[in-house]
Amino acid sequence: MDEEAKKRVAEFRFGVIHDLTGDRKLNRGERKRLLREKSAVEWEIPHTGRSRISPCSDTQLGTEV
């Protein structure tokens, strides 16, 4: 994968997780709701041919309560 492709993938990933990792404090219920919503969306994931993301746990995000 060339540098431009890597940049597009990184931008996509950040776009998906930015509201989960920012300065805004989310309670556990809000995080779970956002994760469910994001995993239900059909995405255009650059350079993968995929259109879905899997939900992850708070532990995988490093945000356990």
ABEGO torsion letter per residue (X at the ends): XBAAAAAAAAAAAAAAAAAAABABBBBAAAAAAAAAAAAABBBBBBGAGBABBBBBBAAAAGABX
